[in-house]
């Protein structure tokens, strides 16, 4: 079994996948969206990745505000979650993604990636952090 991790944004979707033992998350790619309103190609690419990696569950980053409130981005994420569930038939788990982009940016800074190049990778790395957090939760709660 593998789990797919997604960092859903208005222009891109960062994608990560777990190993078969559900221990680690690895970055896969960044799906670039042509328009914030059009998701058909994005969903089709995610379906291809689900098939390629034999994915059985999806973890979707949930962008709560720092004060734990839900804003407009949470609504768009919930709509995307429903689309994913309808198209794939898989369970989609919402996972609190607060500070994942900050952690991803810090990680790239520590590894020496230049500031102007970080934007290119941040969504994929954020997806890795989202998925790894979920995998760690499953392991610590005894679910795996």
Secondary structure, DSSP 8 states (H G I E B T S, - for coil): -EEEEEEE-SSEEEEEEE-TTS--EEEEEEEE-S-TT--HHHHHHHHHHHHHHTEEEEEEEE---TTS---HHHHHHHHHHHHHHHHH--EEEEEE-TTHHHHHHHHHHHTT--HHHHTTTHHHHHHHHHHHHHHHHHHHTT--
